[in-house]
Amino acid sequence: MTSKELVKRTLEFRNTDGRVPRDLWTLPWATERYPDTMRRLNEDFGWDFTCVQPVYAQKEISTGDPYAVGESTDSWGCRFTNINPGAIGEVKTPLVRTDDWSDAGNVHIPEEWLTFDPKQVNAWCAGHNEKFLMTPTLARMVAARQHELRFPLKWNTIAQCFRYERMTKGRKREHYQWNLDIIGEDSTLAEAEVIGAACDALKRMGLTSDDFKVHVSSRKFLGELLAKSGIAPEKHAQVFLALDKRGKMPDSEIAAMLRDGGLSDADVEATFKIMDTKSYEECPELVELFAIAGEAGFADCLVFDIAVIRGLSYYTGVVFECFDTAGEFRAIFGGGRYDNLLTTIGGEPTSAVGLGFGDVVVSELLKARLGDGAKERKGVAVGFMFPGERDAAVRLAAMLRASGERVDLALKPQKPKKFFSRADSIGAAKAIFVGPDDIEKGVAKIKNLETREESEICI
């Protein structure tokens, strides 16, 4: 089967004998037109397959009898001409007319054929971003192999991620994300391990604890505070959802969300009072986390922040988000404990904690703190002026490589100006240019491209 045939089979929902493309989005009409197929695909592929809920009604545009003599129009808008009854005849206006599919863009559902509410579609997409995060995908994989794996399982990936998102500073629809997860460990040391690894990564990039802080809280602790204030447990999910919007919308709108969720004015007032909590001493897991961080040497990177909620519903305990101290950017990384996720997708009860560390925000932060030109020079560039010096340059490059140096060898003769310009552009730390005089002397000059100092090296 060719790739074109595979795509065509998938789009026609005939590719049910194999795995469908990961994270394939389908339009609402698929659920309406193929309810049984869509139900089976969602059951079989779970987190790898989803669709936008049907929030519009389709206009009926088909005309005529497709099996009668004459013209008819199908629900896609293609017109047919039948010269004999009982069979669909010649396609009079095909959507794709070329053999190489160069006009395949014609295959779509024109908006004028449909009535829909874009706001409802966008709202559904934005509320189901967790369908496309790596954590549920990992959980599903672990659940399928739960009796074959050794726990605790330490897992890390760097994945290319896509999401429905309005593009803003530090937020893109496509990015790469470093994911760290520890599955099958109840102790707070698991949180300390993943947070410590992320903090160490930021320090290795050249940042310090003065540049970033990891804001830490606990959903379990917040739930206990809400319960003590008389807010029923069944309303906690609504409270979490509303409070996660704090800082992104006015408190008056958040209060309205809480009231819409069934909270009384007294409950709303109590909720905002809880958000002023400054101490974590009544939360044993946070006390232990800060103690471990002190032993591991990254306690200066942590701050307690009861306002950290994390928007995804599967988090159960400690949650955290890392921000730059200047408050210029979105979260650098975030995560938390998700002890119930494997159970919800069919696995056995297993504790887990993890984080996601995207490349977009940290790139912006590094540019702001270190500048675009903060590149470390490495290696040696070796070049030669005329063909007669080529063999000497090759021997010199081989000798340097044998000693462990990273060497960029010019592949043809060059003039000195062009050679040194290229050596500088590739970020070489040193450069050696072999000329006729160097061959006669048996030594060449090695130039430090940063300090411009020169020394001699035997050819």
N, C-alpha and C positions, 0 to 999 in steps of 0.2 A: 504494500500500500504506500503510495507516495504521500508526501507531507500535505499536498493540496487536497488529496482525497481524505486524509485524516481530519483536516480542518473542516472540510465540507460535511463529513459524517458527523462530526461533533456539533456543528451548527444546525444540522438537521435532526439532532438527537438520535442518531443511529449508532453512536459510538458507545453504547452501554455495555459492551462486552469487555472493555478495557478501562483504564483510569482516565478520567476526564482531565483536561488541563487544570492545573492548580489555580485556585482563586478565580475561577471563571465567573464573570458577572453575566447574568441574563436579564433581559427586560421583562416587565410584568406580563407581557403577552404570552411568554413561555409557560408561566404557571396556569394561565387561563386556557391556552390551547392544548397543552400536554400535561394535565394535572397528574396522571398516573406516573408518567415518566419522571416528572420533576420530583414527585414524592419519593420514588424509588432512588433517584440520584442523591437526594438529600439524606436519605436513610443510609445509603451505602458509603457516601463520601464525606458526610458530616461537615467538619470544619474546612474542608477543601472546596466546598461547593456551596454557593448561596445565591439568592436572587432578591431583587428589590420587590417589596410587596406590591401587589396590584393596587394602584391608587387612581386609576383612570378607567374610563369606559371606552371601548373600541367602536368606532363608527363602521357600520356595515356598508361596504362599497361594491360588493359583488353584484353583478347584473346578468340576466339571461340564464339559460339552461346550458351547463357545460356539455351535456350529452345530446343536445338537439342541434339540428342544422342551423347555421348562422353564427353570429358573434356573441361572445360572452366575456365577462371580466371576472377574474378570481379575486380573492380577498387581499392579494398583494398588489393588485392593480395591473396585472398582465392581461392583455386582450388576446383572445383565441378566436380562430375562425374554423368552424367545422363544415366539411362538405358532405359528410356521411353521419347519420344518427348513430348514437350508442357508444361513441368513443370521443375522447378529447383530441381535437385535431391540431392543426398547425399553430405554433405560437406566432402571433402577428407582430407583437412588440416585446421581444425578449429584453430583460434588464442587462444581461451580459452578452455582448456580441463578439468579443475577441477571443481567440484561442489562448492567448497568454494571460488572460484575466486582468489586463491593464485597466479595464473599466469596471473592475469588481466593486469599486466604490459606489456604483449605482445600486448595489444590493443593500437596502436599508429600509426601515419603515419611515416614510416621510411623516413629519410632524402633523402635516395637514390632515392625515388620515386618522389621527388620534386626538382625544381630548384628555388632558391630564393636568395635574397640579404639580409643577416643578418643585415648589416649596416642600410638599409632602414627600416627594421622592428624595430630595436632598436631606431632609430631616431624618428619614429612615436610614439613608446611607451613613450619615454622620453618627447616628446612634448605634451603628453596628460595625464600627471600625475594628472591634475585637475579633471579628470573623477573620481578619487578615493579619493578626499579630502572630509572632512565632511561638509565644507561650502556649496557646491552645493547640497549635499544630504539634509541638513537642509533647504535650500532655497526651494527645491522641496516639502518638507513636509509642509512648511509654506504656499506655494502657493496653495496646495491642501486643506488647512483648513483656508484660509485667512479670511473668513467671520465668523469663529467660535472662533478665538483667540482674546485675549485682548492685545492691543499694548499700549506702547512699551513692547515687549516680551524680557525678559532676559533669555538666554538659556545657560546651560553649560553641557558638556558631557566629559567623559573620554573614548575614543574609541580605539579599536585595529585597527591599520591601516597597509595597505600593499601597496607597490608601486614598480614599475620597477625602479631599481636603482643599480648602481655599488657601492658596499659596500666600504666605506672609514671610517676613524675615525669620529665618531659622526653621521654617516649616515648608516642606515640599511634598509633592505627590509621589515622588520616588526618592529613595535614599538607601544607604547601607546602614545596617545596625548590628552592633556586637551584642550578643545575648549570652548571659551567664545564668545558669540554673543549677541548683542542687536539689535533687529529688530523693525523698526517703529519709530525711533527717529532721527531727523535731526540735533540736536544740538551737538556741539563739546564735550559736557559733556559725551556723549556716548563713544567717544574715550578715554576720561580721565578715565572713569569707568573701561574699560577692561584693559587698560595699567596699571592703578593703582593697580588693583587686581593682575596682573602678577608680578609687582614689589614687592608687599607685600608678595606674595608667596615665591619669592627668598629670601627676608629678613627673613622670618620665617624659611627658610632652613638653615640660618646661614650666608648668604652672605650680603655684604653691597654695597652701591653705588660705592665704590672703586673697587669692583670686576666686575661690569657689568654696561653697559650704553644702553639705548634704543635710537637707531638712528631714528629720525623722519623726514619725508618729506611729500610732497603733490603732487600727480600726477596732480591735477588741477593746482597747482602753477607752476609746471614744464611745463605743456602744455601752460600756459600763457607766460612763458619766451620764449618757442620755437616759439610761434606765433609772439611775439614782434621781434624776430630775423629773421622773414620772412619765417619760415619753415611752410609749409601748414599743416593744421590739419589732413588731410588724411595720412600724413606721420608720425604722432606722434606715432602710434602703433609700427611702425618699429623702431623708435628711442628708445622707451621704451624697446623693446625686446633686442636691441643691448646694450644699456647702462646697462641693468641688468646683462650683462656678464662682466662688468668692475670689475677688480680685479681677475677674473677667467681666463682672456686671455689678451694678450698684446693690447695696444691701437691701434696698427697698424691693428690688425685683426678686432677690433671693427669698425675702420674707414672703412675697406673694407666692413663690413656688412652694414654700413650706406649707402655707395655708391651703393651697390647692391640693397638697398631699394629705390633707386631713388634720393638720396640726392646729391647735387653738392658739389664740394670741399669747396665752401664758406659756405654751410650749415653744413658740417662736422666740419669745423673750429669753426663756431658759436656754435655748439652743445657742443664741448669740452670746450669752453669758459664759457658756462652756468654752466657746472659741477664744476666750481671754485666758484660758488655763496656761500657766507658765511653768508648772512643775510636772515632772514625770515620775516622781518618787513613789507614787502609788501603783505604778505599772512595772511589775517585776521583770518582764521581758526587755523593756527599755533600759532599766537600771543595769541589767546584765549586759546588754549590747554596748552601752557606753563604757562599762568596766572592761570588756574585752577589747574595745577600740583603744582604750588607754594602754593596755598591755601590748597591743599590736602596733602602736605608734601613729594612729590616725584619729585620735579623739579630737584633735584640734580642727578636724574637717567636719565634725558633726555638730548640729544644733537641734534642739527639740522644737518642733513646730506642730501644734495640735491641728493646724489648718490643712496639713497634708492629708489628703483623702485618697487620691487616685481614683479616676473615674470608672474604671472597669469593676464590674460587680463581683468578680471571682476572688478579689483580695480578702483575706480573713484576719490577718494579724498585723505585724510590723509593715509599714509602708514608708517609702522614702522618695525624695526627689532632690536632685542636685542642681543648684543655681549659681551663676556668677555673683560675686558679692556686690558688684556695682548695680545689679538689677537691670542690665541692658538686654538680656536675652531670655528666651524660653528655657525650659528645663534641659540640662545637659544629658542627664540620664534619670531613670526612675524605675521603681519596681516594688516588690514586697512579697509577702508570704501568701500562697494560694493553696491552702490545705484541702480544699473541697473540689478542685477543678477536675481531677482524674475521676472522681466519683460521678460527677455530672455528665461525663461523656462515656460512662460505661465501665470504668476501671474500678479497682479495689481502693479503699481509703488509703491515701498516701500523702504525707506532708511534702511540701515543696516551697522553695523560695527562688526568686530570680529577678533579673533586671534587664532592661534594654537600653543600649548606649548608642545613639545615632551619630552619624558623621557630620550632620549639617551644623548644629549649634556649636559643637566643639571647634569646628573649622572657623566659624565666625569669631569665636572667643580667642582662639590662638592668633588670628590676624589682628584683633584689637589689642591683645597684650604683647605679642612678640613681633608683630609686623609681617608684611608679606615677604620681606627679604631675609628673614631669619633662617637661612639655609646653611647647614654644616657642609663644608667642603671636604670631599673624600677622594682618595685615589690619585693616580699619576697619569698624565697624558703624555704619550711618546709619539714624536713625529720626526720626519726627515725631509731634507731639502731637495735632493736629487735621487734618482734610482740607485746610484752607486752606494748610497748610505742605507738602503733598505735593510740589508742583511744585518748590519750592526744594530739597527733599531729593533729588529725582530729578536735578536739575541738579548738585547737589553730588556725588552718587555718580558721575555721568558724568565730571565733572572729575577726581575722584580716580582713576577707572579709566584715564582717558587719560594720567595721570601714572605709571601702572604699579602703583598700589595694588590690592590684592585687597579688594573691597568687598562687604559683606553688607547689602543694602538691605531695610528693613522693608516689608512689603507692605500694611500697614494702620496706622491711628493706634494709638498705645499710650501708656499712662501711663509716666512716667519710670522708676518702680521696676521695672516689667515689662520695659522695653526694656533697662535696664542689666543686669538679671539674665540675660537671654538673651544679651547681648553677652559677658558673662563666661563663660557656659556653652559658647559656641561657640569660645572661645579667641581672641577678637579682641584685638589689641594696643591699639587705640584705639577710642573711640566718640564719635559726634557726634549730639546730639539736638536737633532743630530745633523751637522753640516760637514763639508769637506775638511775644514780645519780641525774639527773634533776627531775625525778619523786619523789624521796625521799625528795628533797628539796622544791618541788612545784614551782620552777622557772627554766627557761632555759635562755641560753645566745643568744642574737641576735647580729650577727656580721655584721658590715658594710664592704662589700666586696671591697670598693674602698679605704677607709682609714684604714681598718683592726681594727678599734676600736670596743669594745664590751660593751654591756649593758645588763641588765637583764629584763626579761619579765615573768609575772606570768602565770603558766600553768592552 
